[in-house]
Amino acid sequence: MNDSTGVILGALTLLLFVIVYVWYALALAAVFAKAGEATWKAWVPVVNLATILSLGGFSPWLVLLNLIPL
């Protein structure tokens, strides 16, 4: 494997990540619209998790548990 192959694989991985993130955010925006929340919250990673937790009846402060390394 040479340098150009690594660059191509890295670019394809980044492209796949962006496609999956956009798809996930669009799906969350639809869920948030039906739940009466602002759809911009679907595009902010920490805020969307806090909103999902609050819609499920949990405390949004549980997001802070993601920041504690195990």
PDB file of N, CA, C, O and CB in Angstrom:
ATOM      1  N   MET A   1       0.856  -1.170   0.000  1.00  0.00           N
ATOM      2  CA  MET A   1       0.000   0.000   0.000  1.00  0.00           C
ATOM      3  C   MET A   1       0.900   1.229   0.000  1.00  0.00           C
ATOM      4  O   MET A   1       1.767   1.379   0.861  1.00  0.00           O
ATOM      5  CB  MET A   1      -0.973   0.000   1.227  1.00  0.00           C
ATOM      6  N   ASN A   2       0.686   2.087  -0.958  1.00  0.00           N
ATOM      7  CA  ASN A   2       1.496   3.306  -1.025  1.00  0.00           C
ATOM      8  C   ASN A   2       0.696   4.501  -0.518  1.00  0.00           C
ATOM      9  O   ASN A   2      -0.442   4.355  -0.071  1.00  0.00           O
ATOM     10  CB  ASN A   2       1.982   3.561  -2.471  1.00  0.00           C
ATOM     11  N   ASP A   3       1.299   5.674  -0.591  1.00  0.00           N
ATOM     12  CA  ASP A   3       0.677   6.871  -0.026  1.00  0.00           C
ATOM     13  C   ASP A   3      -0.622   7.254  -0.727  1.00  0.00           C
ATOM     14  O   ASP A   3      -1.571   7.693  -0.078  1.00  0.00           O
ATOM     15  CB  ASP A   3       1.642   8.027  -0.092  1.00  0.00           C
ATOM     16  N   SER A   4      -0.672   7.092  -2.035  1.00  0.00           N
ATOM     17  CA  SER A   4      -1.880   7.507  -2.750  1.00  0.00           C
ATOM     18  C   SER A   4      -3.073   6.609  -2.398  1.00  0.00           C
ATOM     19  O   SER A   4      -4.210   7.079  -2.359  1.00  0.00           O
ATOM     20  CB  SER A   4      -1.632   7.484  -4.266  1.00  0.00           C
ATOM     21  N   THR A   5      -2.822   5.345  -2.148  1.00  0.00           N
ATOM     22  CA  THR A   5      -3.905   4.457  -1.746  1.00  0.00           C
ATOM     23  C   THR A   5      -4.447   4.863  -0.381  1.00  0.00           C
ATOM     24  O   THR A   5      -5.657   4.839  -0.159  1.00  0.00           O
ATOM     25  CB  THR A   5      -3.425   2.998  -1.719  1.00  0.00           C
ATOM     26  N   GLY A   6      -3.561   5.233   0.526  1.00  0.00           N
ATOM     27  CA  GLY A   6      -3.990   5.680   1.848  1.00  0.00           C
ATOM     28  C   GLY A   6      -4.807   6.955   1.783  1.00  0.00           C
ATOM     29  O   GLY A   6      -5.786   7.112   2.512  1.00  0.00           O
ATOM     30  N   VAL A   7      -4.403   7.868   0.905  1.00  0.00           N
ATOM     31  CA  VAL A   7      -5.150   9.117   0.750  1.00  0.00           C
ATOM     32  C   VAL A   7      -6.540   8.844   0.186  1.00  0.00           C
ATOM     33  O   VAL A   7      -7.526   9.426   0.638  1.00  0.00           O
ATOM     34  CB  VAL A   7      -4.386  10.094  -0.163  1.00  0.00           C
ATOM     35  N   ILE A   8      -6.613   7.959  -0.802  1.00  0.00           N
ATOM     36  CA  ILE A   8      -7.909   7.635  -1.409  1.00  0.00           C
ATOM     37  C   ILE A   8      -8.811   6.949  -0.395  1.00  0.00           C
ATOM     38  O   ILE A   8      -9.993   7.281  -0.306  1.00  0.00           O
ATOM     39  CB  ILE A   8      -7.724   6.736  -2.651  1.00  0.00           C
ATOM     40  N   LEU A   9      -8.285   6.002   0.371  1.00  0.00           N
ATOM     41  CA  LEU A   9      -9.090   5.322   1.378  1.00  0.00           C
ATOM     42  C   LEU A   9      -9.531   6.289   2.483  1.00  0.00           C
ATOM     43  O   LEU A   9     -10.654   6.196   2.980  1.00  0.00           O
ATOM     44  CB  LEU A   9      -8.304   4.155   1.980  1.00  0.00           C
ATOM     45  N   GLY A  10      -8.656   7.205   2.861  1.00  0.00           N
ATOM     46  CA  GLY A  10      -9.030   8.204   3.854  1.00  0.00           C
ATOM     47  C   GLY A  10     -10.123   9.128   3.353  1.00  0.00           C
ATOM     48  O   GLY A  10     -11.043   9.463   4.099  1.00  0.00           O
ATOM     49  N   ALA A  11     -10.031   9.544   2.095  1.00  0.00           N
ATOM     50  CA  ALA A  11     -11.050  10.421   1.519  1.00  0.00           C
ATOM     51  C   ALA A  11     -12.389   9.701   1.398  1.00  0.00           C
ATOM     52  O   ALA A  11     -13.436  10.297   1.646  1.00  0.00           O
ATOM     53  CB  ALA A  11     -10.601  10.930   0.145  1.00  0.00           C
ATOM     54  N   LEU A  12     -12.363   8.423   1.018  1.00  0.00           N
ATOM     55  CA  LEU A  12     -13.604   7.656   0.914  1.00  0.00           C
ATOM     56  C   LEU A  12     -14.234   7.434   2.288  1.00  0.00           C
ATOM     57  O   LEU A  12     -15.457   7.464   2.425  1.00  0.00           O
ATOM     58  CB  LEU A  12     -13.340   6.308   0.234  1.00  0.00           C
ATOM     59  N   THR A  13     -13.404   7.213   3.297  1.00  0.00           N
ATOM     60  CA  THR A  13     -13.918   7.051   4.647  1.00  0.00           C
ATOM     61  C   THR A  13     -14.563   8.339   5.141  1.00  0.00           C
ATOM     62  O   THR A  13     -15.631   8.305   5.752  1.00  0.00           O
ATOM     63  CB  THR A  13     -12.801   6.623   5.594  1.00  0.00           C
ATOM     64  N   LEU A  14     -13.915   9.479   4.877  1.00  0.00           N
ATOM     65  CA  LEU A  14     -14.479  10.771   5.266  1.00  0.00           C
ATOM     66  C   LEU A  14     -15.795  11.026   4.538  1.00  0.00           C
ATOM     67  O   LEU A  14     -16.751  11.507   5.146  1.00  0.00           O
ATOM     68  CB  LEU A  14     -13.481  11.905   4.974  1.00  0.00           C
ATOM     69  N   LEU A  15     -15.856  10.715   3.262  1.00  0.00           N
ATOM     70  CA  LEU A  15     -17.084  10.892   2.491  1.00  0.00           C
ATOM     71  C   LEU A  15     -18.207  10.020   3.038  1.00  0.00           C
ATOM     72  O   LEU A  15     -19.348  10.469   3.146  1.00  0.00           O
ATOM     73  CB  LEU A  15     -16.840  10.567   1.017  1.00  0.00           C
ATOM     74  N   LEU A  16     -17.890   8.786   3.381  1.00  0.00           N
ATOM     75  CA  LEU A  16     -18.902   7.896   3.953  1.00  0.00           C
ATOM     76  C   LEU A  16     -19.383   8.422   5.300  1.00  0.00           C
ATOM     77  O   LEU A  16     -20.577   8.370   5.595  1.00  0.00           O
ATOM     78  CB  LEU A  16     -18.342   6.473   4.108  1.00  0.00           C
ATOM     79  N   PHE A  17     -18.468   8.924   6.117  1.00  0.00           N
ATOM     80  CA  PHE A  17     -18.841   9.492   7.409  1.00  0.00           C
ATOM     81  C   PHE A  17     -19.779  10.677   7.228  1.00  0.00           C
ATOM     82  O   PHE A  17     -20.771  10.786   7.949  1.00  0.00           O
ATOM     83  CB  PHE A  17     -17.594   9.919   8.187  1.00  0.00           C
ATOM     84  N   VAL A  18     -19.493  11.554   6.295  1.00  0.00           N
ATOM     85  CA  VAL A  18     -20.335  12.729   6.056  1.00  0.00           C
ATOM     86  C   VAL A  18     -21.715  12.318   5.562  1.00  0.00           C
ATOM     87  O   VAL A  18     -22.716  12.898   5.981  1.00  0.00           O
ATOM     88  CB  VAL A  18     -19.672  13.669   5.042  1.00  0.00           C
ATOM     89  N   ILE A  19     -21.783  11.331   4.681  1.00  0.00           N
ATOM     90  CA  ILE A  19     -23.066  10.862   4.162  1.00  0.00           C
ATOM     91  C   ILE A  19     -23.914  10.270   5.284  1.00  0.00           C
ATOM     92  O   ILE A  19     -25.107  10.561   5.373  1.00  0.00           O
ATOM     93  CB  ILE A  19     -22.851   9.821   3.049  1.00  0.00           C
ATOM     94  N   VAL A  20     -23.320   9.449   6.137  1.00  0.00           N
ATOM     95  CA  VAL A  20     -24.066   8.830   7.239  1.00  0.00           C
ATOM     96  C   VAL A  20     -24.509   9.892   8.235  1.00  0.00           C
ATOM     97  O   VAL A  20     -25.624   9.816   8.749  1.00  0.00           O
ATOM     98  CB  VAL A  20     -23.210   7.756   7.948  1.00  0.00           C
ATOM     99  N   TYR A  21     -23.663  10.884   8.522  1.00  0.00           N
ATOM    100  CA  TYR A  21     -24.026  11.936   9.469  1.00  0.00           C
ATOM    101  C   TYR A  21     -25.184  12.781   8.942  1.00  0.00           C
ATOM    102  O   TYR A  21     -26.089  13.128   9.701  1.00  0.00           O
ATOM    103  CB  TYR A  21     -22.817  12.826   9.760  1.00  0.00           C
ATOM    104  N   VAL A  22     -25.165  13.112   7.665  1.00  0.00           N
ATOM    105  CA  VAL A  22     -26.251  13.900   7.075  1.00  0.00           C
ATOM    106  C   VAL A  22     -27.545  13.098   7.100  1.00  0.00           C
ATOM    107  O   VAL A  22     -28.603  13.644   7.413  1.00  0.00           O
ATOM    108  CB  VAL A  22     -25.904  14.320   5.626  1.00  0.00           C
ATOM    109  N   TRP A  23     -27.474  11.821   6.777  1.00  0.00           N
ATOM    110  CA  TRP A  23     -28.660  10.969   6.806  1.00  0.00           C
ATOM    111  C   TRP A  23     -29.226  10.884   8.222  1.00  0.00           C
ATOM    112  O   TRP A  23     -30.438  10.986   8.411  1.00  0.00           O
ATOM    113  CB  TRP A  23     -28.327   9.563   6.279  1.00  0.00           C
ATOM    114  N   TYR A  24     -28.360  10.699   9.214  1.00  0.00           N
ATOM    115  CA  TYR A  24     -28.774  10.616  10.614  1.00  0.00           C
ATOM    116  C   TYR A  24     -29.400  11.933  11.073  1.00  0.00           C
ATOM    117  O   TYR A  24     -30.418  11.924  11.765  1.00  0.00           O
ATOM    118  CB  TYR A  24     -27.574  10.257  11.510  1.00  0.00           C
ATOM    119  N   ALA A  25     -28.805  13.056  10.695  1.00  0.00           N
ATOM    120  CA  ALA A  25     -29.329  14.358  11.106  1.00  0.00           C
ATOM    121  C   ALA A  25     -30.676  14.651  10.448  1.00  0.00           C
ATOM    122  O   ALA A  25     -31.560  15.223  11.086  1.00  0.00           O
ATOM    123  CB  ALA A  25     -28.329  15.463  10.762  1.00  0.00           C
ATOM    124  N   LEU A  26     -30.842  14.272   9.201  1.00  0.00           N
ATOM    125  CA  LEU A  26     -32.129  14.466   8.539  1.00  0.00           C
ATOM    126  C   LEU A  26     -33.224  13.615   9.190  1.00  0.00           C
ATOM    127  O   LEU A  26     -34.360  14.064   9.340  1.00  0.00           O
ATOM    128  CB  LEU A  26     -32.015  14.126   7.049  1.00  0.00           C
ATOM    129  N   ALA A  27     -32.875  12.396   9.571  1.00  0.00           N
ATOM    130  CA  ALA A  27     -33.847  11.534  10.243  1.00  0.00           C
ATOM    131  C   ALA A  27     -34.216  12.107  11.611  1.00  0.00           C
ATOM    132  O   ALA A  27     -35.389  12.115  11.985  1.00  0.00           O
ATOM    133  CB  ALA A  27     -33.288  10.104  10.395  1.00  0.00           C
ATOM    134  N   LEU A  28     -33.226  12.585  12.356  1.00  0.00           N
ATOM    135  CA  LEU A  28     -33.512  13.198  13.650  1.00  0.00           C
ATOM    136  C   LEU A  28     -34.314  14.477  13.497  1.00  0.00           C
ATOM    137  O   LEU A  28     -35.171  14.768  14.331  1.00  0.00           O
ATOM    138  CB  LEU A  28     -32.221  13.485  14.393  1.00  0.00           C
ATOM    139  N   ALA A  29     -34.054  15.245  12.448  1.00  0.00           N
ATOM    140  CA  ALA A  29     -34.820  16.473  12.221  1.00  0.00           C
ATOM    141  C   ALA A  29     -36.299  16.144  12.003  1.00  0.00           C
ATOM    142  O   ALA A  29     -37.175  16.875  12.464  1.00  0.00           O
ATOM    143  CB  ALA A  29     -34.255  17.251  11.006  1.00  0.00           C
ATOM    144  N   ALA A  30     -36.572  15.053  11.305  1.00  0.00           N
ATOM    145  CA  ALA A  30     -37.968  14.648  11.107  1.00  0.00           C
ATOM    146  C   ALA A  30     -38.608  14.212  12.423  1.00  0.00           C
ATOM    147  O   ALA A  30     -39.769  14.528  12.685  1.00  0.00           O
ATOM    148  CB  ALA A  30     -38.053  13.509  10.081  1.00  0.00           C
ATOM    149  N   VAL A  31     -37.858  13.493  13.246  1.00  0.00           N
ATOM    150  CA  VAL A  31     -38.375  13.064  14.545  1.00  0.00           C
ATOM    151  C   VAL A  31     -38.631  14.275  15.437  1.00  0.00           C
ATOM    152  O   VAL A  31     -39.664  14.356  16.101  1.00  0.00           O
ATOM    153  CB  VAL A  31     -37.391  12.090  15.229  1.00  0.00           C
ATOM    154  N   PHE A  32     -37.682  15.220  15.451  1.00  0.00           N
ATOM    155  CA  PHE A  32     -37.831  16.400  16.291  1.00  0.00           C
ATOM    156  C   PHE A  32     -39.001  17.267  15.828  1.00  0.00           C
ATOM    157  O   PHE A  32     -39.685  17.872  16.654  1.00  0.00           O
ATOM    158  CB  PHE A  32     -36.541  17.214  16.290  1.00  0.00           C
ATOM    159  N   ALA A  33     -39.235  17.333  14.528  1.00  0.00           N
ATOM    160  CA  ALA A  33     -40.365  18.115  14.025  1.00  0.00           C
ATOM    161  C   ALA A  33     -41.687  17.510  14.494  1.00  0.00           C
ATOM    162  O   ALA A  33     -42.609  18.238  14.861  1.00  0.00           O
ATOM    163  CB  ALA A  33     -40.330  18.190  12.486  1.00  0.00           C
ATOM    164  N   LYS A  34     -41.778  16.183  14.483  1.00  0.00           N
ATOM    165  CA  LYS A  34     -43.012  15.539  14.940  1.00  0.00           C
ATOM    166  C   LYS A  34     -43.193  15.648  16.448  1.00  0.00           C
ATOM    167  O   LYS A  34     -44.316  15.615  16.951  1.00  0.00           O
ATOM    168  CB  LYS A  34     -43.019  14.077  14.530  1.00  0.00           C
ATOM    169  N   ALA A  35     -42.072  15.780  17.170  1.00  0.00           N
ATOM    170  CA  ALA A  35     -42.148  15.892  18.623  1.00  0.00           C
ATOM    171  C   ALA A  35     -42.318  17.333  19.090  1.00  0.00           C
ATOM    172  O   ALA A  35     -42.485  17.579  20.285  1.00  0.00           O
ATOM    173  CB  ALA A  35     -40.908  15.300  19.249  1.00  0.00           C
ATOM    174  N   GLY A  36     -42.279  18.284  18.166  1.00  0.00           N
ATOM    175  CA  GLY A  36     -42.467  19.677  18.532  1.00  0.00           C
ATOM    176  C   GLY A  36     -41.188  20.385  18.955  1.00  0.00           C
ATOM    177  O   GLY A  36     -41.247  21.479  19.517  1.00  0.00           O
ATOM    178  N   GLU A  37     -40.040  19.782  18.698  1.00  0.00           N
ATOM    179  CA  GLU A  37     -38.753  20.399  19.018  1.00  0.00           C
ATOM    180  C   GLU A  37     -38.226  21.147  17.795  1.00  0.00           C
ATOM    181  O   GLU A  37     -38.698  20.945  16.677  1.00  0.00           O
ATOM    182  CB  GLU A  37     -37.727  19.330  19.490  1.00  0.00           C
ATOM    183  N   ALA A  38     -37.249  22.005  18.024  1.00  0.00           N
ATOM    184  CA  ALA A  38     -36.617  22.718  16.911  1.00  0.00           C
ATOM    185  C   ALA A  38     -35.755  21.745  16.109  1.00  0.00           C
ATOM    186  O   ALA A  38     -35.020  20.940  16.681  1.00  0.00           O
ATOM    187  CB  ALA A  38     -35.760  23.913  17.429  1.00  0.00           C
ATOM    188  N   THR A  39     -35.850  21.826  14.781  1.00  0.00           N
ATOM    189  CA  THR A  39     -35.125  20.868  13.943  1.00  0.00           C
ATOM    190  C   THR A  39     -33.624  21.143  13.881  1.00  0.00           C
ATOM    191  O   THR A  39     -32.861  20.256  13.500  1.00  0.00           O
ATOM    192  CB  THR A  39     -35.695  20.882  12.547  1.00  0.00           C
ATOM    193  N   TRP A  40     -33.181  22.341  14.242  1.00  0.00           N
ATOM    194  CA  TRP A  40     -31.744  22.628  14.209  1.00  0.00           C
ATOM    195  C   TRP A  40     -30.994  21.802  15.251  1.00  0.00           C
ATOM    196  O   TRP A  40     -29.786  21.598  15.127  1.00  0.00           O
ATOM    197  CB  TRP A  40     -31.491  24.124  14.442  1.00  0.00           C
ATOM    198  N   LYS A  41     -31.694  21.331  16.267  1.00  0.00           N
ATOM    199  CA  LYS A  41     -31.051  20.537  17.306  1.00  0.00           C
ATOM    200  C   LYS A  41     -30.529  19.204  16.761  1.00  0.00           C
ATOM    201  O   LYS A  41     -29.644  18.598  17.364  1.00  0.00           O
ATOM    202  CB  LYS A  41     -32.027  20.287  18.449  1.00  0.00           C
ATOM    203  N   ALA A  42     -31.058  18.751  15.651  1.00  0.00           N
ATOM    204  CA  ALA A  42     -30.623  17.481  15.077  1.00  0.00           C
ATOM    205  C   ALA A  42     -29.219  17.566  14.504  1.00  0.00           C
ATOM    206  O   ALA A  42     -28.566  16.536  14.341  1.00  0.00           O
ATOM    207  CB  ALA A  42     -31.589  17.038  14.001  1.00  0.00           C
ATOM    208  N   TRP A  43     -28.743  18.743  14.199  1.00  0.00           N
ATOM    209  CA  TRP A  43     -27.444  18.911  13.557  1.00  0.00           C
ATOM    210  C   TRP A  43     -26.306  19.142  14.539  1.00  0.00           C
ATOM    211  O   TRP A  43     -25.143  19.123  14.137  1.00  0.00           O
ATOM    212  CB  TRP A  43     -27.504  20.052  12.600  1.00  0.00           C
ATOM    213  N   VAL A  44     -26.606  19.359  15.817  1.00  0.00           N
ATOM    214  CA  VAL A  44     -25.574  19.600  16.829  1.00  0.00           C
ATOM    215  C   VAL A  44     -25.410  18.314  17.640  1.00  0.00           C
ATOM    216  O   VAL A  44     -26.358  17.891  18.302  1.00  0.00           O
ATOM    217  CB  VAL A  44     -25.948  20.823  17.762  1.00  0.00           C
ATOM    218  N   PRO A  45     -24.231  17.679  17.608  1.00  0.00           N
ATOM    219  CA  PRO A  45     -24.082  16.340  18.187  1.00  0.00           C
ATOM    220  C   PRO A  45     -24.481  16.205  19.652  1.00  0.00           C
ATOM    221  O   PRO A  45     -25.226  15.281  19.977  1.00  0.00           O
ATOM    222  CB  PRO A  45     -22.684  15.914  18.046  1.00  0.00           C
ATOM    223  N   VAL A  46     -24.037  17.058  20.536  1.00  0.00           N
ATOM    224  CA  VAL A  46     -24.353  16.900  21.954  1.00  0.00           C
ATOM    225  C   VAL A  46     -25.804  17.291  22.231  1.00  0.00           C
ATOM    226  O   VAL A  46     -26.468  16.677  23.066  1.00  0.00           O
ATOM    227  CB  VAL A  46     -23.399  17.747  22.816  1.00  0.00           C
ATOM    228  N   VAL A  47     -26.284  18.292  21.543  1.00  0.00           N
ATOM    229  CA  VAL A  47     -27.652  18.762  21.759  1.00  0.00           C
ATOM    230  C   VAL A  47     -28.659  17.720  21.269  1.00  0.00           C
ATOM    231  O   VAL A  47     -29.703  17.534  21.894  1.00  0.00           O
ATOM    232  CB  VAL A  47     -27.881  20.109  21.040  1.00  0.00           C
ATOM    233  N   ASN A  48     -28.361  17.043  20.164  1.00  0.00           N
ATOM    234  CA  ASN A  48     -29.327  16.054  19.683  1.00  0.00           C
ATOM    235  C   ASN A  48     -29.431  14.861  20.630  1.00  0.00           C
ATOM    236  O   ASN A  48     -30.514  14.303  20.802  1.00  0.00           O
ATOM    237  CB  ASN A  48     -28.940  15.576  18.287  1.00  0.00           C
ATOM    238  N   LEU A  49     -28.342  14.475  21.230  1.00  0.00           N
ATOM    239  CA  LEU A  49     -28.399  13.389  22.202  1.00  0.00           C
ATOM    240  C   LEU A  49     -29.171  13.817  23.445  1.00  0.00           C
ATOM    241  O   LEU A  49     -29.953  13.033  23.983  1.00  0.00           O
ATOM    242  CB  LEU A  49     -26.986  12.937  22.585  1.00  0.00           C
ATOM    243  N   ALA A  50     -28.966  15.039  23.907  1.00  0.00           N
ATOM    244  CA  ALA A  50     -29.713  15.535  25.068  1.00  0.00           C
ATOM    245  C   ALA A  50     -31.202  15.624  24.754  1.00  0.00           C
ATOM    246  O   ALA A  50     -32.031  15.338  25.617  1.00  0.00           O
ATOM    247  CB  ALA A  50     -29.181  16.913  25.505  1.00  0.00           C
ATOM    248  N   THR A  51     -31.549  16.016  23.538  1.00  0.00           N
ATOM    249  CA  THR A  51     -32.956  16.109  23.155  1.00  0.00           C
ATOM    250  C   THR A  51     -33.592  14.726  23.066  1.00  0.00           C
ATOM    251  O   THR A  51     -34.740  14.543  23.470  1.00  0.00           O
ATOM    252  CB  THR A  51     -33.099  16.841  21.815  1.00  0.00           C
ATOM    253  N   ILE A  52     -32.855  13.761  22.544  1.00  0.00           N
ATOM    254  CA  ILE A  52     -33.362  12.388  22.476  1.00  0.00           C
ATOM    255  C   ILE A  52     -33.612  11.856  23.885  1.00  0.00           C
ATOM    256  O   ILE A  52     -34.631  11.214  24.140  1.00  0.00           O
ATOM    257  CB  ILE A  52     -32.366  11.471  21.719  1.00  0.00           C
ATOM    258  N   LEU A  53     -32.681  12.124  24.795  1.00  0.00           N
ATOM    259  CA  LEU A  53     -32.865  11.674  26.173  1.00  0.00           C
ATOM    260  C   LEU A  53     -34.077  12.332  26.820  1.00  0.00           C
ATOM    261  O   LEU A  53     -34.837  11.673  27.530  1.00  0.00           O
ATOM    262  CB  LEU A  53     -31.617  11.968  26.995  1.00  0.00           C
ATOM    263  N   SER A  54     -34.262  13.626  26.578  1.00  0.00           N
ATOM    264  CA  SER A  54     -35.412  14.303  27.190  1.00  0.00           C
ATOM    265  C   SER A  54     -36.726  13.822  26.581  1.00  0.00           C
ATOM    266  O   SER A  54     -37.736  13.748  27.282  1.00  0.00           O
ATOM    267  CB  SER A  54     -35.286  15.824  27.026  1.00  0.00           C
ATOM    268  N   LEU A  55     -36.731  13.496  25.300  1.00  0.00           N
ATOM    269  CA  LEU A  55     -37.946  12.948  24.693  1.00  0.00           C
ATOM    270  C   LEU A  55     -38.275  11.560  25.255  1.00  0.00           C
ATOM    271  O   LEU A  55     -39.438  11.161  25.319  1.00  0.00           O
ATOM    272  CB  LEU A  55     -37.787  12.874  23.167  1.00  0.00           C
ATOM    273  N   GLY A  56     -37.232  10.839  25.656  1.00  0.00           N
ATOM    274  CA  GLY A  56     -37.439   9.518  26.235  1.00  0.00           C
ATOM    275  C   GLY A  56     -37.754   9.535  27.715  1.00  0.00           C
ATOM    276  O   GLY A  56     -37.975   8.483  28.316  1.00  0.00           O
ATOM    277  N   GLY A  57     -37.776  10.720  28.310  1.00  0.00           N
ATOM    278  CA  GLY A  57     -38.123  10.819  29.714  1.00  0.00           C
ATOM    279  C   GLY A  57     -36.931  10.787  30.652  1.00  0.00           C
ATOM    280  O   GLY A  57     -37.107  10.705  31.868  1.00  0.00           O
ATOM    281  N   PHE A  58     -35.717  10.849  30.109  1.00  0.00           N
ATOM    282  CA  PHE A  58     -34.523  10.849  30.930  1.00  0.00           C
ATOM    283  C   PHE A  58     -33.988  12.269  31.080  1.00  0.00           C
ATOM    284  O   PHE A  58     -34.399  13.177  30.357  1.00  0.00           O
ATOM    285  CB  PHE A  58     -33.454   9.930  30.328  1.00  0.00           C
ATOM    286  N   SER A  59     -33.083  12.449  32.009  1.00  0.00           N
ATOM    287  CA  SER A  59     -32.483  13.755  32.219  1.00  0.00           C
ATOM    288  C   SER A  59     -31.461  14.044  31.120  1.00  0.00           C
ATOM    289  O   SER A  59     -30.619  13.194  30.830  1.00  0.00           O
ATOM    290  CB  SER A  59     -31.822  13.831  33.609  1.00  0.00           C
ATOM    291  N   PRO A  60     -31.518  15.223  30.504  1.00  0.00           N
ATOM    292  CA  PRO A  60     -30.524  15.561  29.482  1.00  0.00           C
ATOM    293  C   PRO A  60     -29.109  15.663  30.046  1.00  0.00           C
ATOM    294  O   PRO A  60     -28.142  15.640  29.284  1.00  0.00           O
ATOM    295  CB  PRO A  60     -30.897  16.867  28.817  1.00  0.00           C
ATOM    296  N   TRP A  61     -28.973  15.775  31.355  1.00  0.00           N
ATOM    297  CA  TRP A  61     -27.644  15.855  31.965  1.00  0.00           C
ATOM    298  C   TRP A  61     -26.886  14.537  31.853  1.00  0.00           C
ATOM    299  O   TRP A  61     -25.688  14.498  32.131  1.00  0.00           O
ATOM    300  CB  TRP A  61     -27.762  16.258  33.428  1.00  0.00           C
ATOM    301  N   LEU A  62     -27.548  13.468  31.456  1.00  0.00           N
ATOM    302  CA  LEU A  62     -26.870  12.189  31.264  1.00  0.00           C
ATOM    303  C   LEU A  62     -25.873  12.237  30.112  1.00  0.00           C
ATOM    304  O   LEU A  62     -25.023  11.355  29.981  1.00  0.00           O
ATOM    305  CB  LEU A  62     -27.887  11.092  31.016  1.00  0.00           C
ATOM    306  N   VAL A  63     -25.978  13.269  29.277  1.00  0.00           N
ATOM    307  CA  VAL A  63     -25.025  13.441  28.178  1.00  0.00           C
ATOM    308  C   VAL A  63     -23.617  13.606  28.738  1.00  0.00           C
ATOM    309  O   VAL A  63     -22.640  13.207  28.105  1.00  0.00           O
ATOM    310  CB  VAL A  63     -25.406  14.661  27.301  1.00  0.00           C
ATOM    311  N   LEU A  64     -23.518  14.189  29.912  1.00  0.00           N
ATOM    312  CA  LEU A  64     -22.205  14.395  30.516  1.00  0.00           C
ATOM    313  C   LEU A  64     -21.505  13.082  30.832  1.00  0.00           C
ATOM    314  O   LEU A  64     -20.280  13.057  30.955  1.00  0.00           O
ATOM    315  CB  LEU A  64     -22.340  15.218  31.778  1.00  0.00           C
ATOM    316  N   LEU A  65     -22.253  11.987  30.968  1.00  0.00           N
ATOM    317  CA  LEU A  65     -21.625  10.701  31.197  1.00  0.00           C
ATOM    318  C   LEU A  65     -20.789  10.258  29.999  1.00  0.00           C
ATOM    319  O   LEU A  65     -19.862   9.463  30.155  1.00  0.00           O
ATOM    320  CB  LEU A  65     -22.676   9.660  31.512  1.00  0.00           C
ATOM    321  N   ASN A  66     -21.103  10.756  28.816  1.00  0.00           N
ATOM    322  CA  ASN A  66     -20.315  10.433  27.631  1.00  0.00           C
ATOM    323  C   ASN A  66     -18.916  11.052  27.695  1.00  0.00           C
ATOM    324  O   ASN A  66     -17.992  10.575  27.036  1.00  0.00           O
ATOM    325  CB  ASN A  66     -21.039  10.911  26.376  1.00  0.00           C
ATOM    326  N   LEU A  67     -18.770  12.086  28.470  1.00  0.00           N
ATOM    327  CA  LEU A  67     -17.491  12.788  28.545  1.00  0.00           C
ATOM    328  C   LEU A  67     -16.536  12.161  29.555  1.00  0.00           C
ATOM    329  O   LEU A  67     -15.358  12.516  29.589  1.00  0.00           O
ATOM    330  CB  LEU A  67     -17.723  14.237  28.900  1.00  0.00           C
ATOM    331  N   ILE A  68     -17.027  11.230  30.382  1.00  0.00           N
ATOM    332  CA  ILE A  68     -16.196  10.604  31.397  1.00  0.00           C
ATOM    333  C   ILE A  68     -15.571   9.347  30.791  1.00  0.00           C
ATOM    334  O   ILE A  68     -16.288   8.416  30.423  1.00  0.00           O
ATOM    335  CB  ILE A  68     -17.027  10.265  32.683  1.00  0.00           C
ATOM    336  N   PRO A  69     -14.243   9.314  30.685  1.00  0.00           N
ATOM    337  CA  PRO A  69     -13.612   8.111  30.138  1.00  0.00           C
ATOM    338  C   PRO A  69     -13.645   6.959  31.150  1.00  0.00           C
ATOM    339  O   PRO A  69     -13.553   7.174  32.359  1.00  0.00           O
ATOM    340  CB  PRO A  69     -12.160   8.412  29.727  1.00  0.00           C
ATOM    341  N   LEU A  70     -13.774   5.757  30.640  1.00  0.00           N
ATOM    342  CA  LEU A  70     -13.804   4.589  31.530  1.00  0.00           C
ATOM    343  C   LEU A  70     -12.440   3.968  31.615  1.00  0.00           C
ATOM    344  O   LEU A  70     -12.258   2.972  32.315  1.00  0.00           O
ATOM    345  CB  LEU A  70     -14.823   3.552  31.050  1.00  0.00           C
TER     346      LEU A  70
END
